[in-house]
Amino acid sequence: MRLSTKARYGVRAMVRLALSQKDGPVQLSLIAEKEGVSEKYLEHLFRHLKANGLVLSQRGARGGYVLARPAEKITLYEIVKALEGSLAPVDCLKQADLCERSLFCATREIWKGLKKKIESYLKSKTLSELAQEQEEKINAPIYHI
C-alpha cells in the first residue's frame, strides 16, 4: 500500500497548523512556504480536511485555518482517511462483488488484517504527538565535526 501526496502533504500541513495554533489562524501561504508545497494544492487538501471537520476557516485580514478540535483529539487516521478515503489495500475489501472469488479467497483475509493493523496504528497516533515529535526535531542541536 502506498499513500499519495494528499496524505503525506496533508499530514505535514496539519502538523504545521498544530505547531502554529498558539499564534491564531494560519494562512495557507505560510504553510505552503514552510512545507514546500503549492498553496493551490493545499487549498484542495484543506477543502477535504474542512469537510471532514478537522479544520475551520476564518475569513478576514487575520484569517486562515485553525484546528477544529484540540490536536490531542485528532488522530492521524482521521487525517489520512479524510484525504485518501478507504485505506483498504485491495478493492475487494471495499466492495466484495468486484471479485467473484471474494467469498472463498484466503488472501482477502490477509488484506483485511493488514487494513485493520494500518487503521489501528494510525488511530493510536495523535496530531499532538506528531507535532511534539516535529518540534523536538526542529529544536534538536546539530553537531558538526
C-alpha positions as MATLAB code, in Angstrom:
seq = 'MRLSTKARYGVRAMVRLALSQKDGPVQLSLIAEKEGVSEKYLEHLFRHLKANGLVLSQRGARGGYVLARPAEKITLYEIVKALEGSLAPVDCLKQADLCERSLFCATREIWKGLKKKIESYLKSKTLSELAQEQEEKINAPIYHI';
ca = [
       0.000    0.000    0.000;
       1.277    3.410   -0.893;
      -0.114    6.704    0.351;
      -0.365    9.554   -2.134;
       0.964   13.069   -1.737;
      -2.507   14.010   -0.450;
      -1.896   12.098    2.780;
       1.794   12.916    3.079;
       1.445   16.645    2.449;
      -1.851   16.838    4.329;
      -0.383   15.345    7.497;
       2.624   17.687    7.260;
       0.306   20.676    6.825;
      -1.772   19.603    9.827;
       1.381   19.261   11.931;
       2.400   22.771   10.885;
      -1.084   24.015   11.803;
      -0.876   22.320   15.209;
       2.541   23.877   15.865;
       1.227   27.335   14.966;
      -2.101   27.253   16.828;
      -0.950   29.466   19.685;
      -0.442   32.259   17.133;
      -4.058   32.172   15.927;
      -5.337   31.358   12.439;
      -2.648   30.259    9.989;
      -2.722   31.275    6.345;
      -2.150   28.596    3.721;
       0.584   30.717    2.170;
       2.642   30.332    5.349;
       2.111   26.566    5.466;
       2.971   26.326    1.761;
       6.185   28.265    2.289;
       7.270   26.296    5.371;
       6.408   22.891    3.905;
       7.469   23.466    0.308;
       4.013   22.624   -1.040;
       1.973   24.546   -3.578;
      -0.629   26.814   -1.980;
      -3.104   25.748   -4.677;
      -2.594   22.088   -3.737;
      -3.048   22.910   -0.053;
      -6.356   24.640   -0.875;
      -7.549   21.366   -2.377;
      -6.412   19.363    0.669;
      -7.902   21.800    3.168;
     -11.304   21.580    1.471;
     -11.303   17.870    2.358;
      -9.996   18.496    5.871;
     -12.682   21.138    6.450;
     -15.450   18.929    5.034;
     -14.392   16.196    7.464;
     -14.498   18.507   10.483;
     -10.760   18.656   11.106;
     -10.141   22.349   10.415;
     -12.122   25.572   10.472;
     -11.528   28.565    8.248;
     -11.686   32.169    9.364;
     -12.064   34.999    6.871;
     -10.565   38.428    7.014;
      -7.190   40.125    7.164;
      -6.142   37.962   10.141;
      -7.923   34.913    8.789;
      -6.654   31.492    7.970;
      -7.160   27.999    9.322;
      -7.347   26.599   12.841;
      -7.819   23.075   14.108;
     -11.480   22.218   14.672;
     -10.548   20.285   17.826;
      -7.505   20.158   20.084;
      -4.566   18.374   18.418;
      -4.662   15.633   21.049;
      -8.215   14.791   19.920;
      -7.313   14.381   16.235;
      -5.821   11.089   15.093;
      -3.645   10.516   12.071;
      -6.273    8.022   10.930;
      -8.840   10.822   10.667;
      -6.487   12.961    8.610;
      -5.405   10.196    6.244;
      -8.972    8.913    5.819;
     -10.218   12.430    5.041;
      -7.612   12.808    2.319;
      -7.266    9.293    0.917;
     -10.664    7.719    1.539;
     -10.552    3.992    2.192;
      -7.301    2.548    3.498;
      -8.069   -0.868    2.027;
      -5.000   -2.232    0.223;
      -7.230   -4.077   -2.301;
     -10.532   -3.064   -3.878;
     -12.406   -6.234   -2.891;
     -12.356   -5.107    0.758;
     -14.349   -2.035   -0.166;
     -16.711   -3.894   -2.473;
     -16.763   -7.707   -2.303;
     -18.740   -8.119   -5.525;
     -15.821   -6.728   -7.534;
     -14.271  -10.179   -7.427;
     -16.111  -13.468   -7.881;
     -13.527  -15.101   -5.583;
     -14.135  -12.787   -2.599;
     -16.219  -15.238   -0.594;
     -13.664  -18.068   -0.742;
     -10.364  -16.208   -1.113;
      -7.798  -16.828    1.644;
      -5.665  -13.841    0.633;
      -8.602  -11.495    1.156;
      -8.328  -12.237    4.889;
      -4.656  -11.226    4.798;
      -5.558   -7.883    3.225;
      -8.366   -7.412    5.729;
      -5.907   -7.981    8.604;
      -3.402   -5.585    7.065;
      -6.077   -2.898    6.759;
      -7.023   -3.347   10.417;
      -3.371   -3.063   11.513;
      -2.837    0.108    9.476;
      -6.031    1.677   10.830;
      -5.206    0.668   14.393;
      -1.714    2.152   14.168;
      -2.937    5.441   12.688;
      -5.702    5.650   15.307;
      -3.086    5.238   18.052;
      -1.172    8.355   16.942;
      -2.497   11.842   17.607;
      -1.690   15.048   15.820;
      -0.429   16.408   19.128;
       2.121   13.576   19.450;
       3.355   14.097   15.918;
       3.588   17.868   16.389;
       5.612   17.348   19.571;
       7.990   14.977   17.744;
       8.358   17.546   14.947;
       9.110   20.326   17.417;
      11.780   18.174   19.060;
      13.395   17.528   15.690;
      13.311   21.214   14.787;
      14.918   22.175   18.109;
      17.420   19.311   18.257;
      21.026   20.510   18.411;
      23.122   19.859   15.313;
      26.698   18.834   15.887;
      29.429   19.226   13.254;
      32.820   17.600   13.480;
];
